[in-house]
């Protein structure tokens, strides 16, 4: 992938902080974006007004590729940073001009094959990947990086990151605590081994 990216002449690096919008749903596609650092989640607004988390993605990823290959001009789903993210942007026209090369076709095909497999796998695991489960998975990931499983994040920050109200987040937190998925001490959220087991059981429902 590194050698592949080096072949583009007009390529620029952009960085995003935790919670920032990497790609906005409905925005015009001007570049093909290569996610080279960090993790993002994909959010999509449904016609009935409900918002769902379509997927969580880890590097490396090629963003907007599926839309472009299907002749779409707009980003189908919003992409948001779960931590510090770095993206390399290549002009769409340059990317399409090079699509005829064997090397580019092979990379694109390999990526699409793996991406499609993961989408199918996620659809089997979760009939509908809800925002609640996405937030819980985020807390789970944060807790794994903490020696004592302690999470010190402001609720306002998390609510803003996942585009929900603080009231909704409080409802989730209260429900999780009642069901033994987490416990709280003052303003901290704690996930121990027992909580972690229950969280995995909840996510598999």
N, CA, C and O of each residue as an XYZ file, in Angstrom:
820
protein
N       0.825     -1.202      0.000
C       0.000      0.000      0.000
C       0.865      1.260      0.000
O       0.525      2.242     -0.661
N       1.993      1.243      0.742
C       2.879      2.416      0.779
C       3.440      2.724     -0.605
O       3.449      3.877     -1.037
N       3.912      1.680     -1.302
C       4.444      1.886     -2.658
C       3.348      2.380     -3.602
O       3.592      3.209     -4.479
N       2.162      1.867     -3.411
C       1.024      2.268     -4.227
C       0.733      3.758     -4.038
O       0.516      4.472     -5.017
N       0.728      4.230     -2.799
C       0.440      5.636     -2.513
C       1.541      6.552     -3.033
O       1.268      7.676     -3.454
N       2.766      6.084     -3.006
C       3.891      6.900     -3.476
C       3.792      7.210     -4.970
O       4.427      8.148     -5.452
N       3.012      6.439     -5.691
C       2.906      6.636     -7.137
C       2.015      7.814     -7.514
O       2.033      8.258     -8.662
N       1.235      8.327     -6.563
C       0.394      9.484     -6.850
C       1.206     10.771     -6.717
O       2.006     10.915     -5.792
N       0.998     11.688     -7.632
C       1.739     12.945     -7.620
C       1.117     13.964     -6.671
O       1.822     14.594     -5.883
N      -0.200     14.124     -6.746
C      -0.894     15.133     -5.943
C      -1.569     14.459     -4.763
O      -2.723     14.042     -4.855
N      -0.854     14.352     -3.660
C      -1.381     13.679     -2.478
C      -1.110     14.542     -1.249
O      -0.004     15.050     -1.068
N      -2.129     14.701     -0.412
C      -1.997     15.568      0.761
C      -2.445     14.830      2.020
O      -3.358     14.005      1.993
N      -1.778     15.152      3.111
C      -2.073     14.513      4.407
C      -2.923     15.441      5.268
O      -2.644     16.634      5.382
N      -3.965     14.872      5.871
C      -4.827     15.612      6.789
C      -4.952     14.815      8.085
O      -4.995     13.585      8.060
N      -5.010     15.512      9.206
C      -5.157     14.857     10.501
C      -6.435     15.335     11.185
O      -6.836     16.491     11.049
N      -7.066     14.422     11.924
C      -8.308     14.719     12.616
C      -8.199     14.259     14.063
O      -7.623     13.210     14.354
N      -8.760     15.055     14.963
C      -8.759     14.695     16.375
C      -9.975     13.842     16.708
O     -10.931     13.765     15.936
N      -9.920     13.219     17.848
C     -11.011     12.371     18.317
C     -12.338     13.129     18.288
O     -12.446     14.220     18.849
N     -13.348     12.548     17.633
C     -14.670     13.155     17.579
C     -14.924     14.021     16.365
O     -16.069     14.390     16.105
N     -13.885     14.355     15.611
C     -14.069     15.222     14.444
C     -14.642     14.452     13.249
O     -14.505     13.234     13.139
N     -15.284     15.210     12.365
C     -15.857     14.631     11.156
C     -14.774     14.492     10.088
O     -14.134     15.473      9.706
N     -14.577     13.270      9.613
C     -13.600     13.011      8.559
C     -14.250     13.233      7.192
O     -13.675     13.882      6.319
N     -15.446     12.691      7.020
C     -16.237     12.891      5.810
C     -17.684     13.127      6.206
O     -18.229     12.410      7.045
N     -18.303     14.127      5.605
C     -19.685     14.455      5.940
C     -20.647     13.794      4.962
O     -20.462     13.874      3.747
N     -21.657     13.153      5.488
C     -22.663     12.497      4.647
C     -23.313     13.517      3.710
O     -23.744     14.585      4.145
N     -23.379     13.174      2.419
C     -23.999     14.053      1.447
C     -23.060     15.062      0.811
O     -23.457     15.786     -0.102
N     -21.809     15.121      1.283
C     -20.854     16.072      0.709
C     -20.347     15.571     -0.635
O     -20.354     14.367     -0.894
N     -19.907     16.489     -1.490
C     -19.396     16.132     -2.809
C     -18.067     15.387     -2.686
O     -17.212     15.750     -1.878
N     -17.909     14.359     -3.483
C     -16.666     13.586     -3.464
C     -15.658     14.233     -4.408
O     -15.840     14.214     -5.625
N     -14.615     14.797     -3.855
C     -13.568     15.410     -4.657
C     -12.260     14.630     -4.588
O     -11.385     14.779     -5.441
N     -12.143     13.797     -3.560
C     -10.914     13.021     -3.368
C     -11.240     11.592     -2.959
O     -12.332     11.301     -2.470
N     -10.279     10.714     -3.168
C     -10.319      9.375     -2.583
C      -9.415      9.442     -1.365
O      -8.257      9.846     -1.470
N      -9.933      9.053     -0.220
C      -9.207      9.226      1.034
C      -8.689      7.893      1.568
O      -9.446      6.932      1.708
N      -7.402      7.848      1.862
C      -6.771      6.651      2.398
C      -6.556      6.839      3.895
O      -5.779      7.694      4.317
N      -7.250      6.035      4.692
C      -7.091      6.076      6.147
C      -5.832      5.313      6.510
O      -5.778      4.093      6.350
N      -4.809      6.021      7.003
C      -3.521      5.383      7.279
C      -3.198      5.303      8.767
O      -2.306      4.556      9.171
N      -3.929      6.077      9.593
C      -3.716      6.024     11.040
C      -5.051      6.205     11.746
O      -5.884      7.011     11.331
N      -5.244      5.442     12.824
C      -6.421      5.646     13.656
C      -7.620      4.793     13.268
O      -7.556      3.947     12.376
N      -8.717      5.051     13.976
C      -9.963      4.307     13.785
C     -11.112      5.282     13.548
O     -11.136      6.381     14.102
N     -12.053      4.863     12.722
C     -13.226      5.701     12.438
C     -14.483      4.842     12.533
O     -14.414      3.613     12.502
N     -15.628      5.505     12.647
C     -16.886      4.787     12.515
C     -17.709      5.450     11.430
O     -17.592      6.650     11.181
N     -18.548      4.642     10.786
C     -19.396      5.118      9.702
C     -20.821      5.237     10.206
O     -21.366      4.282     10.761
N     -21.428      6.396     10.020
C     -22.786      6.652     10.478
C     -23.671      7.004      9.287
O     -23.268      7.748      8.393
N     -24.885      6.455      9.294
C     -25.805      6.711      8.185
C     -27.181      7.079      8.708
O     -27.707      6.437      9.618
N     -27.761      8.125      8.122
C     -29.117      8.535      8.488
C     -30.125      7.828      7.584
O     -30.048      7.932      6.360
N     -31.066      7.111      8.190
C     -32.073      6.387      7.433
C     -33.240      7.296      7.049
O     -33.384      8.393      7.590
N     -34.061      6.840      6.125
C     -35.172      7.655      5.638
C     -36.190      7.952      6.726
O     -36.856      8.986      6.689
N     -36.317      7.039      7.709
C     -37.292      7.252      8.779
C     -36.761      8.166      9.870
O     -37.416      8.365     10.893
N     -35.569      8.724      9.652
C     -34.997      9.659     10.617
C     -34.083      9.019     11.638
O     -33.414      9.725     12.394
N     -34.039      7.701     11.677
C     -33.186      7.003     12.626
C     -31.755      6.976     12.122
O     -31.514      6.854     10.921
N     -30.807      7.091     13.039
C     -29.400      7.065     12.668
C     -28.762      5.799     13.224
O     -28.949      5.463     14.393
N     -28.019      5.110     12.393
C     -27.363      3.884     12.827
C     -25.873      3.967     12.516
O     -25.442      4.689     11.617
N     -25.107      3.213     13.280
C     -23.683      3.081     13.034
C     -23.497      1.889     12.110
O     -23.781      0.753     12.490
N     -23.027      2.143     10.915
C     -22.913      1.080      9.924
C     -21.714      0.172     10.187
O     -21.781     -1.035      9.956
N     -20.602      0.765     10.677
C     -19.398     -0.047     10.843
C     -18.338      0.740     11.590
O     -18.347      1.971     11.577
N     -17.434      0.039     12.235
C     -16.216      0.625     12.784
C     -15.056      0.154     11.921
O     -14.958     -1.035     11.616
N     -14.183      1.060     11.524
C     -13.105      0.708     10.603
C     -11.740      1.001     11.212
O     -11.542      2.020     11.874
N     -10.805      0.088     10.975
C      -9.417      0.273     11.385
C      -8.551      0.404     10.137
O      -8.931     -0.052      9.059
N      -7.411      1.017     10.285
C      -6.487      1.182      9.168
C      -5.986     -0.181      8.687
O      -5.905     -1.123      9.476
N      -5.649     -0.292      7.401
C      -5.814      0.719      6.349
C      -7.189      0.602      5.693
O      -7.736     -0.495      5.580
N      -7.743      1.730      5.265
C      -9.030      1.750      4.575
C      -8.973      2.752      3.420
O      -8.182      3.695      3.440
N      -9.817      2.532      2.423
C      -9.956      3.477      1.315
C     -11.372      4.031      1.363
O     -12.331      3.316      1.072
N     -11.506      5.286      1.725
C     -12.816      5.900      1.909
C     -13.342      6.478      0.597
O     -12.577      7.023     -0.198
N     -14.644      6.357      0.377
C     -15.364      6.872     -0.803
C     -15.124      6.040     -2.055
O     -15.642      6.372     -3.121
N     -14.358      4.977     -1.945
C     -14.059      4.165     -3.116
C     -15.323      3.519     -3.690
O     -15.530      3.526     -4.903
N     -16.159      2.966     -2.825
C     -17.360      2.281     -3.294
C     -18.294      3.249     -4.009
O     -18.852      2.915     -5.055
N     -18.467      4.446     -3.452
C     -19.332      5.430     -4.097
C     -18.817      5.789     -5.495
O     -19.585      5.819     -6.457
N     -17.523      6.058     -5.596
C     -16.935      6.477     -6.875
C     -17.051      5.378     -7.920
O     -17.391      5.654     -9.071
N     -16.775      4.141     -7.538
C     -16.852      3.034     -8.490
C     -18.282      2.757     -8.942
O     -18.503      2.120     -9.971
N     -19.253      3.242     -8.161
C     -20.659      3.093     -8.537
C     -21.240      4.357     -9.162
O     -22.454      4.474     -9.335
N     -20.357      5.308     -9.500
C     -20.789      6.517    -10.187
C     -21.471      7.545     -9.312
O     -22.130      8.449     -9.827
N     -21.330      7.431     -7.996
C     -21.942      8.394     -7.083
C     -21.063      9.645     -6.967
O     -19.837      9.559     -7.041
N     -21.698     10.797     -6.785
C     -20.978     12.061     -6.631
C     -20.915     12.531     -5.189
O     -20.178     13.463     -4.868
N     -21.695     11.883     -4.306
C     -21.771     12.323     -2.923
C     -21.405     11.194     -1.962
O     -21.582     10.015     -2.266
N     -20.893     11.582     -0.804
C     -20.551     10.627      0.243
C     -21.836     10.023      0.806
O     -22.737     10.756      1.213
N     -21.925      8.710      0.831
C     -23.154      8.047      1.258
C     -23.337      8.038      2.775
O     -24.465      8.080      3.265
N     -22.237      7.983      3.514
C     -22.310      7.891      4.974
C     -21.265      8.787      5.609
O     -20.191      9.000      5.046
N     -21.585      9.315      6.789
C     -20.627     10.138      7.514
C     -19.528      9.285      8.121
O     -19.769      8.148      8.528
N     -18.330      9.828      8.181
C     -17.187      9.131      8.769
C     -16.628     10.002      9.885
O     -16.337     11.179      9.670
N     -16.473      9.421     11.097
C     -16.078     10.193     12.266
C     -14.893      9.525     12.973
O     -14.810      8.299     13.042
N     -13.981     10.347     13.496
C     -12.766      9.845     14.129
C     -13.047      9.342     15.541
O     -13.651     10.044     16.352
N     -12.602      8.118     15.824
C     -12.715      7.558     17.169
C     -11.478      7.874     18.006
O     -11.508      7.764     19.232
N     -10.413      8.258     17.354
C      -9.187      8.671     18.024
C      -8.437      9.569     17.038
O      -9.037     10.077     16.090
N      -7.161      9.766     17.245
C      -6.405     10.583     16.304
C      -6.297      9.859     14.969
O      -5.866      8.707     14.906
N      -6.690     10.543     13.914
C      -6.780      9.931     12.593
C      -5.934     10.696     11.588
O      -5.860     11.924     11.632
N      -5.294      9.962     10.680
C      -4.551     10.574      9.576
C      -5.081     10.011      8.267
O      -5.282      8.805      8.128
N      -5.306     10.909      7.306
C      -5.856     10.540      6.008
C      -5.004     11.140      4.900
O      -4.606     12.302      4.979
N      -4.723     10.350      3.867
C      -4.052     10.850      2.675
C      -5.107     11.024      1.585
O      -5.818     10.077      1.249
N      -5.207     12.228      1.038
C      -6.227     12.535      0.042
C      -5.614     12.615     -1.355
O      -4.631     13.319     -1.587
N      -6.227     11.871     -2.279
C      -5.806     11.860     -3.680
C      -6.969     12.402     -4.512
O      -8.101     11.954     -4.328
N      -6.730     13.344     -5.413
C      -7.818     13.858     -6.261
C      -8.542     12.723     -6.977
O      -7.913     11.804     -7.503
N      -9.868     12.799     -6.991
C     -10.668     11.737     -7.592
C     -10.299     11.508     -9.054
O     -10.201     10.365     -9.501
N     -10.093     12.591     -9.795
C      -9.781     12.457    -11.226
C      -8.471     11.705    -11.445
O      -8.373     10.859    -12.334
N      -7.460     12.021    -10.624
C      -6.177     11.328    -10.758
C      -6.339      9.841    -10.441
O      -5.759      8.984    -11.107
N      -7.138      9.554     -9.414
C      -7.373      8.161     -9.039
C      -8.054      7.401    -10.170
O      -7.655      6.285    -10.502
N      -9.084      8.005    -10.763
C      -9.826      7.347    -11.837
C      -8.966      7.168    -13.086
O      -9.094      6.174    -13.801
N      -8.085      8.144    -13.341
C      -7.199      8.028    -14.503
C      -6.248      6.849    -14.363
O      -5.868      6.224    -15.353
N      -5.874      6.556    -13.148
C      -4.930      5.462    -12.911
C      -5.623      4.127    -12.685
O      -4.969      3.095    -12.534
N      -6.959      4.154    -12.663
C      -7.704      2.929    -12.404
C      -7.470      1.878    -13.491
O      -7.665      0.684    -13.262
N      -7.052      2.331    -14.671
C      -6.833      1.398    -15.783
C      -5.565      0.569    -15.610
O      -5.376     -0.436    -16.296
N      -4.695      0.993    -14.692
C      -3.450      0.248    -14.492
C      -3.718     -1.036    -13.712
O      -4.573     -1.071    -12.827
N      -2.986     -2.075    -14.049
C      -3.185     -3.360    -13.390
C      -2.962     -3.301    -11.897
O      -3.695     -3.931    -11.135
N      -1.943     -2.541    -11.460
C      -1.607     -2.452    -10.044
C      -2.754     -1.857     -9.255
O      -3.113     -2.373     -8.197
N      -3.337     -0.773     -9.757
C      -4.429     -0.103     -9.064
C      -5.664     -0.995     -9.009
O      -6.354     -1.040     -7.991
N      -5.942     -1.696    -10.087
C      -7.099     -2.592    -10.113
C      -6.961     -3.691     -9.070
O      -7.928     -4.047     -8.397
N      -5.759     -4.222     -8.943
C      -5.533     -5.308     -7.992
C      -5.723     -4.825     -6.557
O      -6.328     -5.519     -5.740
N      -5.206     -3.634     -6.253
C      -5.356     -3.080     -4.910
C      -6.818     -2.812     -4.606
O      -7.304     -3.144     -3.525
N      -7.529     -2.205     -5.571
C      -8.943     -1.880     -5.382
C      -9.774     -3.144     -5.205
O     -10.653     -3.191     -4.344
N      -9.506     -4.162     -6.006
C     -10.249     -5.410     -5.916
C     -10.003     -6.106     -4.586
O     -10.935     -6.611     -3.961
N      -8.739     -6.131     -4.152
C      -8.408     -6.770     -2.881
C      -9.103     -6.056     -1.723
O      -9.623     -6.694     -0.808
N      -9.106     -4.732     -1.777
C      -9.753     -3.959     -0.719
C     -11.256     -4.213     -0.691
O     -11.830     -4.460      0.370
N     -11.898     -4.150     -1.871
C     -13.345     -4.332     -1.951
C     -13.756     -5.735     -1.505
O     -14.802     -5.908     -0.881
N     -12.943     -6.725     -1.821
C     -13.247     -8.095     -1.407
C     -13.245     -8.209      0.118
O     -14.157     -8.790      0.706
N     -12.224     -7.655      0.745
C     -12.125     -7.710      2.198
C     -13.212     -6.869      2.852
O     -13.807     -7.283      3.846
N     -13.471     -5.694      2.299
C     -14.485     -4.799      2.860
C     -15.866     -5.452      2.784
O     -16.629     -5.410      3.750
N     -16.186     -6.054      1.639
C     -17.484     -6.707      1.457
C     -17.657     -7.859      2.428
O     -18.738     -8.060      2.981
N     -16.587     -8.614      2.634
C     -16.642     -9.737      3.577
C     -16.957     -9.240      4.983
O     -17.787     -9.822      5.682
N     -16.291     -8.161      5.395
C     -16.526     -7.619      6.742
C     -17.942     -7.077      6.894
O     -18.546     -7.203      7.959
N     -18.474     -6.474      5.826
C     -19.843     -5.968      5.874
C     -20.820     -7.122      6.063
O     -21.739     -7.032      6.877
N     -20.626     -8.199      5.319
C     -21.495     -9.370      5.451
C     -21.385     -9.969      6.849
O     -22.386    -10.359      7.450
N     -20.157    -10.036      7.356
C     -19.935    -10.586      8.693
C     -20.642     -9.746      9.743
O     -21.272    -10.286     10.652
N     -20.538     -8.408      9.621
C     -21.196     -7.531     10.576
C     -22.708     -7.639     10.496
O     -23.388     -7.573     11.520
N     -23.247     -7.805      9.287
C     -24.694     -7.908      9.122
C     -25.218     -9.188      9.749
O     -26.366     -9.242     10.191
N     -24.378    -10.225      9.789
C     -24.771    -11.470     10.443
C     -24.729    -11.309     11.956
O     -25.619    -11.782     12.662
N     -23.685    -10.635     12.456
C     -23.537    -10.459     13.890
C     -24.565     -9.486     14.450
O     -25.101     -9.703     15.537
N     -24.844     -8.408     13.705
C     -25.777     -7.382     14.154
C     -26.780     -7.092     13.052
O     -26.426     -6.554     12.003
N     -28.023     -7.448     13.293
C     -29.057     -7.161     12.300
C     -29.146     -5.663     12.077
O     -29.356     -5.207     10.953
N     -28.991     -4.914     13.125
C     -28.947     -3.456     13.012
C     -27.928     -2.956     14.019
O     -28.129     -3.095     15.226
N     -26.848     -2.383     13.542
C     -25.773     -1.944     14.422
C     -26.138     -0.587     15.000
O     -25.918      0.446     14.368
N     -26.690     -0.596     16.192
C     -27.257      0.606     16.782
C     -26.184      1.508     17.374
O     -25.065      1.080     17.657
N     -26.558      2.762     17.550
C     -25.652      3.741     18.138
C     -25.251      3.311     19.546
O     -24.094      3.464     19.938
N     -26.194      2.779     20.299
C     -25.901      2.346     21.671
C     -24.770      1.330     21.702
O     -23.858      1.433     22.523
N     -24.829      0.355     20.814
C     -23.793     -0.675     20.782
C     -22.459     -0.098     20.323
O     -21.401     -0.530     20.782
N     -22.508      0.867     19.425
C     -21.272      1.490     18.952
C     -20.579      2.240     20.091
O     -19.358      2.173     20.234
N     -21.363      2.952     20.898
C     -20.785      3.690     22.033
C     -20.213      2.712     23.053
O     -19.130      2.932     23.596
N     -20.946      1.637     23.308
C     -20.472      0.648     24.276
C     -19.170     -0.002     23.808
O     -18.268     -0.240     24.612
N     -19.073     -0.288     22.513
C     -17.829     -0.842     21.969
C     -16.689      0.162     22.092
O     -15.540     -0.220     22.319
N     -17.007      1.439     21.944
C     -16.004      2.489     22.084
C     -15.489      2.528     23.520
O     -14.279      2.575     23.740
N     -16.395      2.508     24.498
C     -15.993      2.479     25.904
C     -15.167      1.229     26.203
O     -14.195      1.283     26.956
N     -15.561      0.113     25.609
C     -14.835     -1.136     25.826
C     -13.405     -1.013     25.326
O     -12.469     -1.455     25.991
N     -13.240     -0.418     24.166
C     -11.895     -0.240     23.594
C     -11.047      0.701     24.456
O      -9.860      0.460     24.672
N     -11.676      1.776     24.946
C     -10.951      2.720     25.807
C     -10.513      2.045     27.100
O      -9.400      2.266     27.578
N     -11.390      1.224     27.660
C     -11.088      0.569     28.938
C      -9.934     -0.420     28.802
O      -9.182     -0.631     29.753
N      -9.793     -1.025     27.628
C      -8.716     -1.993     27.415
C      -7.347     -1.315     27.440
O      -6.332     -1.956     27.712
N      -7.331     -0.031     27.156
C      -6.078      0.712     27.193
C      -5.776      1.306     28.560
O      -4.758      1.974     28.743
N      -6.666      1.060     29.522
C      -6.486      1.562     30.882
C      -6.157      0.405     31.810
O      -6.802     -0.642     31.755
N      -5.157      0.588     32.661
C      -4.710     -0.495     33.540
C      -5.826     -0.986     34.455
O      -5.931     -2.185     34.711
N      -6.655     -0.083     34.948
C      -7.724     -0.438     35.863
C      -9.101     -0.396     35.208
O     -10.119     -0.512     35.889
N      -9.132     -0.230     33.889
C     -10.403     -0.193     33.184
C     -11.199      1.073     33.439
O     -12.418      1.096     33.266
N     -10.502      2.133     33.853
C     -11.181      3.393     34.189
C     -11.279      4.286     32.957
O     -10.300      4.472     32.234
N     -12.467      4.834     32.727
C     -12.703      5.720     31.588
C     -13.037      7.101     32.103
O     -14.038      7.286     32.795
N     -12.211      8.066     31.772
C     -12.450      9.449     32.192
C     -12.705     10.317     30.966
O     -11.826     11.053     30.516
N     -13.905     10.221     30.439
C     -14.312     11.033     29.295
C     -15.549     11.839     29.680
O     -16.452     11.326     30.341
N     -15.584     13.076     29.272
C     -16.756     13.889     29.550
C     -17.934     13.386     28.733
O     -17.800     13.089     27.545
N     -19.085     13.293     29.377
C     -20.286     12.813     28.685
C     -20.652     13.714     27.514
O     -21.134     13.245     26.483
N     -20.422     14.995     27.682
C     -20.748     15.940     26.606
C     -19.903     15.646     25.373
O     -20.382     15.752     24.243
N     -18.647     15.276     25.595
C     -17.757     14.968     24.483
C     -18.224     13.719     23.742
O     -18.293     13.715     22.513
N     -18.549     12.650     24.489
C     -18.986     11.395     23.873
C     -20.318     11.585     23.150
O     -20.507     11.074     22.046
N     -21.233     12.316     23.769
C     -22.530     12.568     23.140
C     -22.352     13.325     21.834
O     -23.004     13.020     20.836
N     -21.472     14.307     21.847
C     -21.226     15.089     20.631
C     -20.554     14.236     19.559
O     -20.869     14.368     18.376
N     -19.639     13.369     19.958
C     -18.938     12.510     19.015
C     -19.899     11.604     18.261
O     -19.780     11.428     17.048
N     -20.859     11.028     18.993
C     -21.793     10.089     18.373
C     -23.112     10.742     17.965
O     -24.075     10.054     17.624
N     -23.146     12.066     18.002
C     -24.293     12.831     17.508
C     -25.592     12.455     18.199
O     -26.620     12.266     17.550
N     -25.539     12.346     19.537
C     -26.744     12.110     20.321
C     -26.798     13.158     21.426
O     -25.822     13.873     21.651
N     -27.932     13.255     22.118
C     -28.055     14.196     23.221
C     -27.419     13.595     24.477
O     -27.308     12.375     24.600
N     -27.003     14.460     25.406
C     -26.469     13.969     26.672
C     -27.515     13.163     27.430
O     -27.190     12.202     28.128
N     -28.768     13.564     27.285
C     -29.858     12.851     27.952
C     -29.919     11.406     27.484
O     -30.113     10.496     28.290
N     -29.750     11.192     26.173
C     -29.754      9.831     25.638
C     -28.577      9.035     26.168
O     -28.720      7.861     26.510
N     -27.403      9.673     26.239
C     -26.219      8.995     26.762
C     -26.417      8.616     28.225
O     -26.051      7.512     28.629
N     -26.992      9.515     29.025
C     -27.267      9.205     30.432
C     -28.210      8.008     30.546
O     -28.058      7.172     31.436
N     -29.183      7.934     29.639
C     -30.115      6.808     29.646
C     -29.374      5.499     29.367
O     -29.629      4.480     30.009
N     -28.459      5.542     28.406
C     -27.640      4.363     28.121
C     -26.809      3.963     29.342
O     -26.778      2.795     29.731
N     -26.144      4.940     29.934
C     -25.268      4.666     31.078
C     -26.045      4.070     32.248
O     -25.585      3.121     32.884
N     -27.219      4.627     32.531
C     -28.048      4.098     33.626
C     -28.477      2.667     33.350
O     -28.462      1.819     34.242
N     -28.859      2.407     32.102
C     -29.280      1.061     31.721
C     -28.124      0.078     31.824
O     -28.297     -1.037     32.316
N     -26.947      0.485     31.363
C     -25.775     -0.390     31.417
C     -25.402     -0.721     32.853
O     -25.051     -1.855     33.178
N     -25.483      0.291     33.703
C     -25.112      0.071     35.101
C     -26.120     -0.858     35.775
O     -25.731     -1.732     36.550
N     -27.381     -0.681     35.496
C     -28.424     -1.546     36.069
C     -28.241     -2.994     35.652
O     -28.551     -3.911     36.412
N     -27.727     -3.200     34.422
C     -27.545     -4.543     33.893
C     -26.138     -5.097     34.113
O     -25.796     -6.163     33.601
N     -25.329     -4.369     34.873
C     -24.005     -4.863     35.232
C     -22.967     -4.793     34.134
O     -21.951     -5.485     34.192
N     -23.217     -3.948     33.116
C     -22.241     -3.821     32.035
C     -21.107     -2.872     32.409
O     -19.984     -3.009     31.924
N     -21.411     -1.917     33.269
C     -20.423     -0.959     33.759
C     -20.746     -0.668     35.221
O     -21.794     -1.069     35.727
N     -19.837      0.032     35.889
C     -20.219      0.686     37.136
C     -19.493      2.019     37.199
O     -18.468      2.213     36.544
N     -20.025      2.921     37.980
C     -19.525      4.285     37.999
C     -19.077      4.698     39.394
O     -19.694      4.342     40.398
N     -18.000      5.450     39.428
C     -17.505      6.054     40.660
C     -17.314      7.534     40.396
O     -16.431      7.934     39.637
N     -18.142      8.335     41.023
C     -18.167      9.773     40.782
C     -18.389     10.020     39.283
O     -19.452      9.675     38.767
N     -17.427     10.603     38.576
C     -17.609     10.892     37.154
C     -16.897      9.904     36.248
O     -16.843     10.093     35.032
N     -16.355      8.860     36.834
C     -15.620      7.870     36.053
C     -16.482      6.644     35.750
O     -17.341      6.264     36.546
N     -16.243      6.040     34.603
C     -16.877      4.788     34.219
C     -15.815      3.697     34.325
O     -14.686      3.874     33.868
N     -16.182      2.573     34.929
C     -15.216      1.489     35.122
C     -15.769      0.210     34.500
O     -16.925     -0.155     34.716
N     -14.916     -0.464     33.722
C     -15.275     -1.740     33.107
C     -14.227     -2.770     33.531
O     -13.083     -2.727     33.076
N     -14.628     -3.696     34.406
C     -13.699     -4.746     34.841
C     -13.947     -6.019     34.031
O     -14.726     -6.003     33.078
N     -13.296     -7.113     34.401
C     -13.409     -8.357     33.635
C     -14.842     -8.896     33.630
O     -15.316     -9.411     32.618
N     -15.525     -8.771     34.773
C     -16.915     -9.239     34.838
C     -17.810     -8.410     33.931
O     -18.646     -8.952     33.208
N     -17.629     -7.086     33.972
C     -18.394     -6.200     33.082
C     -18.118     -6.541     31.623
O     -19.030     -6.597     30.799
N     -16.844     -6.765     31.322
C     -16.437     -7.020     29.936
C     -17.132     -8.273     29.387
O     -17.551     -8.293     28.230
N     -17.250     -9.291     30.194
C     -17.929    -10.520     29.773
C     -19.392    -10.238     29.463
O     -19.924    -10.724     28.465
N     -20.040     -9.458     30.314
C     -21.451     -9.129     30.109
C     -21.643     -8.238     28.883
O     -22.651     -8.340     28.184
N     -20.666     -7.363     28.629
C     -20.752     -6.502     27.446
C     -20.712     -7.333     26.178
O     -21.491     -7.096     25.255
N     -19.804     -8.311     26.124
C     -19.726     -9.180     24.943
C     -21.036     -9.934     24.735
O     -21.478    -10.113     23.600
N     -21.653    -10.374     25.824
C     -22.940    -11.064     25.725
C     -24.017    -10.115     25.201
O     -24.861    -10.511     24.397
N     -23.987     -8.870     25.657
C     -24.969     -7.876     25.211
C     -24.792     -7.565     23.733
O     -25.773     -7.447     22.999
N     -23.544     -7.431     23.293
C     -23.276     -7.101     21.887
C     -23.663     -8.232     20.933
O     -23.940     -7.997     19.756
N     -23.677     -9.446     21.450
C     -24.021    -10.587     20.598
C     -25.528    -10.797     20.459
O     -25.968    -11.617     19.652
N     -26.319    -10.063     21.239
C     -27.779    -10.216     21.169
C     -28.315     -9.657     19.857
O     -29.522     -9.696     19.616
